Amino acid sequence: MSLLTRIKNALTPNRLHTEIDEELQSHIDEAIANGRDPNEVRRGFGSSLHHRESSRDAKLLPWLDSLRADALFGLRQLRKNKITTAAAILSLALALGACTSAFRLIDALLLRPLPVAHADRLYLLTRKGLNFNGVYGVFDGTEYPLFQIMRDSAKDQANLIAVSWNKREDITYSASDQDAEKAHVQYISGNLFTALQLQPAAGRLFTDQDDVHPGGHPQAVISYAYWSSRFARDLRVIGRKFHFGATIYEIIGVAAPPFTGTEPGTPTDIFLPSMMNECATRSDCSWIRVFVQLHDGVPLEPLRAQLHANSHAFQVEHAKGFTGVPPEKIANFLNQKIDLDPASTGFSDLQESNRDPLTALAALVALVLLIACANLANLMTAQSAARAREMALRVSIGAGRARLVQLVLVESAWIAAAATALGALFAWWAAPFVVAHINPPKDPAHLSLPADWRVFAFGFVLTAIVTLLFGLTPALRASSVQPVSALKGGEDPHARRRLMHVLIAGQVAFCFAVLFVASLFVKSFDRLSTQSNGFSADNILALETVAKSAQSGVAWEQTLDRLRNVRGVDKVALASWPLLDGNGWNTFISVNGGPSSPVLDYLLGISPYFPDTMRIPIVAGRDFLPTDPANVAIVNEAFAKTYFNNDNPVGKSFQKSSGPAVFEVVGVIRDTRYRNVREPITPIAFTPLYARGKVAPDNDPSHATFLVRNTNPNPQSLANTLRQEIFQANPQFHVTSIRTQQEVNNAQTVRERLLATLGVFFGAVALVLAAVGLYGVLHYIVLQRRRELGIRIAIGAQSPAIARLVSTDIAAAIATGAFAGAALSLTASHAIQSVLYEVKPTDLSVLALPTIILAAAATLAITPAILRATKIDPATLLRID
């Protein structure tokens, strides 16, 4: 045997190296014994290392050649079965694309660290404990004077950074208020850019010296994204001025990308010094979030305890000014604990409101992926069964197990590669599509969804895992084939069928779970969106209006009269803000001079004709009159029940804990929802927005919302006309936002609508995948048993018997999977309870819906195969065999 032959046939690298060394040494010894010069002999044969390297090439090149051959053969096999291949690729592409889309969203909103230095050292200061209503909660708002105390106390241990809520505000770059435009504005402490080690793209950024004196720093820094979109990166923006509120600000710099603030999903356009906010000196206004950036090596717990001590002392002093608040409520307030929560990814309301929905989304797409893998594993198992004789012949002529595994995995890799390409396109489209539906259209979410190494790494790992999941088992089974047994039909011809039944049961279980969750989301959305809110939102336009200065009731009433004369307008009224827009104003109430009630009451300033405009029935008393004084009120039925024991409260009085005014009840209206559609009906007192030409107490007369009910089914058709009429009636008024009341209502159900839509979509995908799997398996079983079925038909078996014979095992697998899916769904349903509304997972209708849908889909999937089995012609089949 030659040296090259022995190299090729060596079994292991160590054995190969030993044989090479021995062979070389024997040749060298033989040459020297024949009288040749030893040095010349050694130069001629070369070193053993050289031959070892050559041996590696001798092993590598044949393996690469076999890999190339398997790739070409696998491609031909896939092209040979075009329909099956296309179905496999499309189903897997949809699953991979859905998973990647979900990862992009979750990563962008919940996982991706802020693009700042030492993001891992960032913490958010929160208060945890009971609120005034005795309900446990987590509160992230802090008063600015308290922030200053804590900042100075902890300056040697951490940087404390103040950041206000990001709000969409009106700004103007000209003298005319009619040229106002929207921008996201955020107040920040002067040390933010320095602490986070951020650099300017143009001009300069804030320092501590730019945030010292209240109202003394009318400067602004804009984000790079806003600079690009609004000013096309014009360097002349430095020094440009704009109007915001009653102040003129000068732009001094542009923050470098990619930093856009600390709220993922809501990028900041304009940063302002916190000392420019009117609440900067108030101890009763919680308007900022506090981020804590630990210095290197500083322990967390001692700092938390120190900040808690600062906060508790501050709140004790602040509580001394509470009037009319029950002692137990004050105790709840003072017992709240300061905590430091990790905030490397920033913090936003969008994060918190969509954390549970995105988690549910991830669970849904994971189940869809498992269904796709089970489906593909079934297809590959069926294909390997059909190719059993081919594999047996390959083994007979010397193919090793590793080579057969490689052959089948290469075919799986082709499917995975094609599916990955299509899935990437789907993920590229789907993620932005979902983001567009997270927030209302008036203020959509803006998430950074880059296709960077994080996304590529996730996609690569996912594809590799999926390829192994659906390809490895068939590959191992194919490689373990016994030639003699396979050529005879196999030792256990039912083994593959049992495996496929197990996979079918798994598919059905996962599909049931997806349909179950989808039905919960749909039912929850339906109940939330169709429940009565106590008023009619049809044909109402809400025009939020701001005045340059406080306006008297006469000015507001004159504008109302002008709008009533516009063609197409039915009713007009004013309110401090629309119902269900999320705003709230509450206080404690005392009746007849008694102690304050432990229940918080909500208040809303309104004008006359508000109940008529909103179509809220008056059940007792009357509406407001333009001549009413400021201390009258209309209450809802819940108010009457809570404070007057359900007696008629008209003519009776109550007092707010926040002021000395005594209000006389002049009317009672039906219950309505106040802040959002998820909260129960609460006591509400409606007070005059204006009275006798003067401003009503405790209301801000510089802004209000005109509520206009139109006769036109499309209220937006009057939007521009009404905006112009308001300005012409009073040039002091500026309309900042125009929405229909239905848009306001719909904004309350964005999360539920998103979950219902995605649930239905992924439920449909899961159902299609499961149905394809059922059809493919039964089709394979009929083909495998066609000889047996033909013989049974030949000896007199009727169609019902053939149908039962073919479908009994599949029906059992489906039933088993459905029961397993129901058990899985009920066990895991508590995980999504927080995103449901008045829906119980144990409701019969919730369980019945996926059962009925699965039964219908299974019937449609297995019927063609049953019909094919009953129409087998025994004579033709036996003649072919």
N, C-alpha and C positions, 0 to 999 in steps of 0.2 A: 504493500500500500504506500503511495507516495505521500510526501509531507503535506501537500496541499489538500489531499483527500482526508488525511487525518485531522487537519485543521477544520475542515468543513463539518466533519462528523463528531467533533468533540462535544461533550454534553454540557460542561460548565467551564467558566473562564479559568478557574484555578487548575482544573485538569488539563485544559488546553495549554496553559503556560508551561506546566510541568512537562507535557509531552514534547512541546516545541524545544525546550531547553535540552531534554535528553536526546532528541533527534539530532540537534545541532552538535552537541558534544560528541556523539558517536561518529558523526561525519568528520569532525575535526581530528579526533583521535586516529581514525582510520587513515586520513591524509598524512598525518605526521608519521605514523608507523610505516607508510610507504616511502618515506624519505623526503617529503616536501618540507620547505622552510615553515616553521610554526607561525611566524609573524605574517607571512604571505597567506597562509591558510586562514588565519583569523580575519585578515582583511577581506579575503574573498568571500567568506561565508557571512560576514557582517555580525552585528551584535544581536543578542537575543531580544533586546528591546525593540529593535527594528522589525524583527519578525513578529513580535507580539503586536505591534501597531498594524502590521500587514494583516495579521489574523483578525484584528478588530474590523478592519475594512472588509475582510472576507465575510464576516458575519453581518455587518451593517448593510452592505450593498445588496445582498440577497433579500434581507428583510424589507428594505425600501422597495425593491422590485416586487416582492409579494404584496406589499401595501398598495403599490400602484395598480397591480393586477386586481386586487380585491376591490379597490375603489372603482375601477372601470366596470368590473363585473356587477358590483352593487348598483351602479348607476343604470346599467342595462336592465337589471331586475326591477328597479323602480319604474323605469320607463315602460317595461313590459306590463305592469299593473297600474296603469295611469290613474284610474278612478280611485282605487284604494290609496295610492300614494298621495293624490291630491287631497283626499279627505283627511289623511293623516297629517299632512303638512299644514292645511288650513286650521284644523282643530288645535294642533300644537301651537301654531303661530298666534292664534287667538288667546290661548292660555298664557304663553310667554309674554305676549304684548300686554295683556291685562296685569300680569304680575309686575312687569317693569314699570308700567304706568302707575300702579299703586305705590311702588317703591319710590318713584320720582316725586310723587306728591308727599308721601310720608317723610322722605328725606328732606325735601325743601321746607316743609312746615315744622317738623318735629325733631329731625336728627342732625341737620347740617349746622355746624358751629358758626357763630357770627364771624365775619372776616376781620377780626381784631386780634391784637396781641393778648396772649394769656386768656383766651376765652374759657379755658377749663377752670380758671379761678373766679369766674363770675357767679354771683349768687343774687337771687331776688329776695328782698326783705318783705315778709308777709306777716299778717296778724291772723292767728287761728284761734277760734273760740266761738262762743254764742253771740249772736247779734241781738238787737233790741227785742226781736220777736222770740228769742230763746232757741233759734235754729243755728246749728253749728255751720260755720262757713270759713272760707279762706279769703282774706281781704288784702289787696295789694296797694291800696291807696294810703298816702302819707301826707301830713301837713308839712309845708316847707320850713317853718320855724323849727319843727322837730328834726327835720333833715339836717339843718344847720348844727343843731346841738350834737346829733350823732356823728356828723362828719368831723367836727372838731374833737370829739371824744375819742374817735377811732383813727385819727390821722396817722398814728405810728404803726397801725396794724393793717389798714386797708384804705383803699380809695372808695369813698361813697359818691355815687353819681346819681343825680336827680334827672328823671326823664318824665315829661308829661304824657298823657294819652295823645296819640296821633289823631288829629281831627281835620276833616276836610272843610276848609274855610274859604271865605271870599277875600280876594286881594285884587288890587287894581294898580296898574302901572301908568295910569293917567289920572287926570283930575276928575273924570266923570265916573260916577258910581255905576252907570249903565254899562261900562266896559269891564265890569268885574268878571273875574275868572276864578275857578276852583283850584286850590292847591292844598296838599297835606302839610299841615303846620305842626311843629312840635317844639315845646320849650325844653331846654336842656341846661344843666349846670355848666359853668364855664370850664370845668376840668374834664369834661367828657372826652374831647379829642386828645388831650394830653395823656390821660390815664389809659386810653385804649391804643395809644401810639399810632394815631391816624395822621396822614399827611395831606396837605392841600394839593389839588390839581391846578388851582389858580388862586391868586391872592393869599390870604392867610385864614387860619381857623381861630375859634375862640380860645382864650386863656382865662385863668381865674380873674384877671383884672377886667375882663369884659362882662363880669357878672357880680358886681359888688353892691351897687346902689339901686334901690327900687325905682324903676322907670327911667334909669339914667343911661341905658345902653341900647339905643334904637339901631341895632346892627343885626345882620342876618348872614348866615352861611347856607348855601344851597347845595343839594346833592348833585353828583355828577350826572345821574340819569335825568334829573330835571333840567340841568344846564344843557344837556344834549337835546332833549325833546322840545324845550321851550325856547332856547336861545341858540341852538345849532352850534354850541361850544364857542360862542363869540366871547373873546377876552374882554371886550368892552362892557361886559356885564358887571365887572368890578366897579363899584361906585354908583351903580344904578339904584334908583329908589323906587319903593312901592308903598302903597297905602294898605294898612291892615288895621281895622277898627278905627280908632281916632289917632293912630300914630303913623308917622312916616319912617320907614326903615331903610337903611342903606346896606346893600350887599357888599360884604368885605372879602368873601372867599368862596371857593368851591371845594367840597370834600372829594377826595380821590375815590375812584371806584375800588371795590364793589360795595362799599359801605353805604347803606340807605336807611340806617336807623336800627332800632332794637326791637321792632315789631315785625316778625316774619309775616309776609302776606300783605302788609300795608306800608309801603316804602314812604319815607319822609321826603318831601320836596324842599321844605324850608325849615331851618333850625333857627330858633330865637333864644336869647338869654333868658333863663328862668326868672330873673329879677324884673323882666318886662311884663310878667303876668300880674294882674291885679290881685291875685290871691297869694302873692309871694310873702306878704306880711301877716296873713290871717291864720289864726290858730284853729279855726273851725272849718277849714276847707281842705279836704283830702283830694289833691289833684295831681300828685306825682307818684311815680314808682321809683323805688330806690334800689339801685344795683350796687352790690358790694363786691369789689375786686380785692381779694386777699393779697397781701404782700407774700413773697416767697417764704415758706417755712412757718407762717402764722397758723396756729391751730384754730379750728372753726368754733368749737363750743365756748371757750372763754369769751370770744368776741360776741357771739350770739347773746350770752348772758349779760354782757356789758350793754349792748344795744337794747336789750329788753328792759334793763334797769332805767336807761335814759327814757325810753318810751313810756314806761309805767309812771315815772315821776311827772312827765309832761301831761299825760292823760288825767292823772289825779288832779292836777292844777286846772286843767281844761274843764273837768266835770263839775267844778265848783260853780260854773256859770250856767249849768243846766237848770231850767225851771219847768215845773210841771211834769217831769219825767219820773216814773215810778222807781223807787230805790232798787228793786230787783233788776230793772233794766240797766241802771247805772252799774250795778255789780257785774252784770254780764259784760258790759263794755270794758270795765277795768280789769277783768280776769282774762282778757285775751292775751295770748302769748306771742312774742316775736319769734319768728323762725327764719332761717336762711335756706331757700330752696335752690338747687343747682339751676343755673340759667345760662349755660354755655351757648344755647341756641336762641337766646333772647326770650322775650315773652310778649304775647299778644292775645287779645280776646279771640282772634281767629284761631289761634292754636288751641285754646281751651274749648271753644265751642265745637271744633272739628276733630278733637283728639279721639273721642269715642267713635264717631262715624268713620274716620279713617282706619281705626283698628278693626271695626266691623268689615270695612271694605277689604282690608288685607286678609281677613279670615275667609271672606267669600271667594276672592281670587285664588287663595290657596286651595280651597275645595275644588274650584274649577280646574286648577292645574292637576290635582290628584285624579279627577275624572278623566282628563285628557291623557294622563299617563296610563291609567288603567285601560282606557280605550285602545291606546297604541300598543300596550303590552299584549292585549287580546289579539290585535291584528298581527303583531309579530309572532305570537304563539301559533296562530292559525297558519301563518305563512311558513313557519318552521316545520309544522306538521305536514304541510303539503310538500315540503322539500326534504322529508325524512330520507327518502331513497337516495336523493342527490347527496345528502350528508353521509349516508352509509357508504356510497361508492367512493367518496373522498377519503373516508377512513380506510376503506379497503385498499386503496392505492398508496397509503402512507401518510395522509394528512394528520398532523398532530392536533391535540385538543386546543392548544393556544391559537393555531391557525384558523380553526373553525370559529372560535370566539371572536377573533379578529375580523373574520369575514362578515359575521352577523352585526358586530358593533360598527363596522364601517358603513353598512347600509343604514343603521340607526343614525350614524353621524351625518350622512347625507340628508336624511329627513330633518334632523335637528338644525343643520346649517341653513337649509331653505326656510324652515319655520322661524329661525332666529332673524333672518333678513326681513321676512314679512312682519314678524312680531315687533321689530324695531320701528318699522313704519307705523304700525298701529299705535305703539307707545308714544311716538313723536306727535301723533295727532290727538290721542286720547287724553293725555295728562293736561294740556292746556284747555281742552274742552271741559274737563271736570272742574278745573279752577274757575272757569268762567261762570259756573253754576253754583259756586260756593257763596258768593256775595250777591246782593241785589245789583241790577244793572247800573244804578245811579252811583254806586261806589264799589266797583268790582275789586276782587282780590288780585294782587300782583305778586306771584311767586316766581322766584328765580328757578328755572328748570334747565340748567345746563346739562349737556351730554358730556360730562367729564369722566374722569377715571373712576369715580364712585359708581356711576351708572353702568359703565362698561364692565367693571369688576363684578357688579351684581349680575349683569346679564350673562357674563362668561361662566360664573359659578353656577348660576341657575341652569344654563344650557347643559353644562357638564353633568350636573346631578340628574336632570331630566333624562338625558341620554342613557345614563346608567339605569335609571328607574324603569324605563320602558324597553330598554334593549338588553340589559345584562341577563335577566332570567331566561328569555328565549335563547340568547347566545349560549348560556351554560347548558341548557337542555339540548340544544342542537349539537353541542360539542361532546355530549355524553352518549350519543347514539351508539348502539351496538349493531354492527353491519348485518349479521345474520338475523337478529331479531327484527330490525327495521325492514329488511327485505321480505320478512314473513308477515309484516303488519304490526310489529311491536309486541313487547312482552305484556304491556298493559295499555290497550288502545283507548281506555277510558280516562287515563291519567290526565292527558291534556285537556279533555273535556271538563274534568273536575276543576282543574286550575282555572279554566275560562269561566266556569260558573262562579267560582270564588271572586274573580275579578268583576264579574257582572254584579254580584251582590254588593261589592264595594262601591262600584259606580252608582248603583241605585241608592245606597246609603248616603253617599256624598251628595248626590243630586237631590234627595229628599231634604237634606239639611239646608242646601242652598235655597230650595223652593220654600221651605219652612221660614227661613230668615226673611226671604223676600216678601212672603205673605204678611209677616209681622210688620215690616216696614211700610208696606202698602196700606195695611189696615190702620196703622198708627197715623200715617199722613192723611188718610181719608177722614178719620175721626177728628183730627186736629183742624183740618181745613174746612170741614162742613159743619162744625159745631156753631151754635148761635153765639155771636159776640154782643148781642143786645142792640145793635144798630145796623142800618143798611149802608153798605159801602158803594152801592151802584151809583154811577154817574157823578161821583163827588171828586172835585179837584182841590187839592190842598196846596196853597201858595204860601210858603214860609217867607215872612217879610220882616226886614230889619229897618229901623229908623236911625238916622244919624244922632238923634237925641230923643229924650223922653217926649212922647206925644200925648196930648190930652184925649179924653174920651170923645170930645167933639170931633177931633181930627180923624180918629178911627171910624166914628159913626158916619161922617161925611163920605169917606171912602166906601163904606158899606152901601150907602145909598146910591152911589155912582155905579157900583157893580150890579146892584139890583136892576138897573135900567138897561143893562147890556142884553142884547137879543140872544136868546138861548139860555139865559140864566133863570133858574127856578127859585132857589132859596140861597141865602148867603148868611153866614155867621162867622164869628171869630172865636178862637180858642188859643190858649197859651201855646199849645202844640196839639197835633192830631192824636186821637186815641190810637193806642197800639204802636206808637213809634218808639217805644222804649224809654221815653223820659218819665220821670216821676217826681212828685212833691208830696211828702208825707209829714205827719205830725201826730202827737197824741191829743185826744179830745177829752174834755170834761163837760159834764152836763149838770146844769142847775147849781154851779159852783162847787160840785163835789170833786173827788180826787180824779186824776187822769186815768183814763181807761188803759188797760195793758195792751190794747190792740192798736196798731198803727193805722191811721186813717189817711187816705189819699185825697188830694185836693187838685182842682183844675180851674183856672180862670176862663170864663166864657162870656159871650155877649148874649143879648136877647136873641131869640129864634134859634139858638143852638139845638135844643131838643127837636124842633120841627125840621131843621135842616138835616140832622142825622137820623130822623125818623125814630126817635126814642119816645115812646108813649109817656105822657104825664098821667100818673095814677091818682094824684091828689094835689090840691093847691093849684099853682099857676106857674107860668114862665116868668123870667125877669122882664122888667119894664125899663125903658131908657131913663125913667125918672127915679128908679130905685136907688137907695143909698148904698154905700159900700159894704155894709154889714148885714146883707141878706144872703141866703144860701138856698140852693136846691140840692136835695140829697137823694141817693138811690135807696132801693128797698133794703139792701143789706145794711146800710147805715141806720135806717129806722129800726130794723130788727136788732142790731147790735147795741145801739145806745138808748132806744126808747121802747124796748121790749115788744117790738112789732106794732106799737100803737101808732096812730096818726100823728106825725111829728109837726105838722103844719101849725105855726104859731108858737112853737117851742123854740128854745135857744140852746146854743152850745158855745164853748170857748176853746180856742187852740192853746196848747201849752206854750207855743212860741210867741204869744202876744196877748195883750189885754183885751182886744176887741171881742165883743159878744155878737154872735151871728144869729139872726132869726131865720128859721126855716119857712120858706114861702111856697115850696113845692116838693113833690116826690116823683121821681121818674123810675122807669124800669131799670133793672140791673144791667150794667154793661161791663165788659172787660176793659181794663185800664192800660197797663203797661205792655203786657204780652199775652198771647193766647194760651200759654201753658199755666199761667197763674190762676188760682180760683177767683171767683167773684169776691171783691173786697169792698168794705165801706168807702164810699166816695162822696165828698162834699164839693159842689160846684159853686164858686163864688164869682162875683162880677169882675170882669177884666177891667172895666172902667165904670165910673159912676158919677153922675151930675157934673160931667166935664172935668172931673179930677181923676187922678190915678188911684186905683184901688190899692189898699195896703198889701204888702208882701208879694206884689207882682212886679215884674220887670216890664214897664210900658214901652221899652224901646224895641220890642219884637213881639210878634204874634203870627198866627196862621189863619189866613182867610180860607174858609171852607165853603166851596161853591158847588151847589147841586145843579147840574145842567139838565136840559131837556134832551140833549143830544146823547145817544148811547156811547159816543166816543168823546169823553170830556176833554181829552188832550187837544181837540180841535179848537178850543177856546183859549188855550194856554197863552199864546202871544198877545191876543186881544186883551185878556185880563191883566197881563203884566203891564201893558201900556196904559190901561185905564188906571191902575193903581198909581203909577208914576205921575200921570197927568192929574190925578186927584190930589196928590201930595208929593212934590219932588223930594221930600225928606225920606220917602219910603223906597226901599230897594228889595225886590223879590230875589231871594237867594236860592230857592229851590221850588220846583213844581213837580208834584207827584199826584197820582190818583190815590184815593183812599184804598182802592183795591191793591195797588202796589205796596202801600204801607202794610196792609194785612198780609200780603204774600211774602213780604220780607221776614215775617215771623215764622214762616214754615220753610225757609230755604233748606235747612238741614234735613228736615223730614222729606221734602221733595227730592233732594239729592239722593238720600238713601233709598227712597221708593223707586226712583228711576234706575239707579244702579242695581238695585235688587232685582227688578224685573229684567233688566238686560242680562245680568249674569245668571239669573234663573233660566232665561231662555237659552243661553249658551250651554249651561249644564244639561238642560233637557235635550237639546239637539245632540250633544256629545253622547249622552247615555243612550238615546234612541239609535244613534249610529252604531254604538257598541253592541246593543241588542241585535240589531239587524245583521251586523257582520258575524257575530257568533252563531246565530241561528242559521244563517246562510252556510257557514262552514260546517255546522253539524249535519245539515241536510246533505251537503255534498259528500261528507265523510261516510254517511250511513245510507247513501242512495242505493247501494246494492242490497242491503238488508231491507230497506223500505220497498224496493222493487219486488223482492221475493215475497214479502208479506202481502203486498197488493195482489201478486200472482196467485196466492193461495186463498184469497177471498177477503182480506182485510178491507173494511170500509173506510171512507174518508174521515169520519169522526174519530175512529180508532187511530188512524195515522196522525191526525192532528193532535190527539192526546199524547201519543207516543213522542212526538217531536217537541211539544210545548210543555210537558209536565215538569221536566227538570228546570227549564228556564223560568217557568212560573214560580217554582219553589225558590229559585235564586232571587227572583224579583221580590217575592214576599219576605224572604229573609232580610234582604237589603232594606226594604221599606221599614220593617220593624227595628232593625239596627239604626237606621237613619232617624226614626222617631225617638228612640232612646237617646241617641247622640244629641239630637236637637233639644230635647227637654232638659238634658243634663247641662248643656252649654248655654241655655237661653238666659240664665241669670247674668251672663257677661254683657248682654246687650240691653238689659232692662232699663238702663239709664237713658237710652235714646228712644224709648218707646213712650207712647202717650195713651193711657187708659186701654191698654191691650194686654191680656194675659196669655202667655204661651200655652196654657192648658185649655184655652177656649176651643170648643169642638170645631168651630168654623175654621180656625187657624190650622188645626191638624187635618181637617178634611180636605182643604184646598190642595195641598201638595199630593195627597193620596189620590184624589180624583185626576189631577193632571198627569201624575206618573202612570196611573192605570190606562188613561187614554193614549198616552205616548207609547207605552209598552204594547198596547193592542195594535196600534198603527205600525210599530216597528216589526212585530213578529208575524203579522198577517201575510205579507208577501212570501216569506219562507214557508209558512204552513201551506199556502196555496200551491207553492212549487212542489212540496213534498207529496201532496194528495194527487197531483197530476203527473207523477212519474209513470212512464210507460214501461212495464216490465220487459216486454218483448224487445223493445229497442235497447234498453239498458243491458240486458243479458247478451244480446247479439253483439253490442259494442265490446263488452267484457270478454 
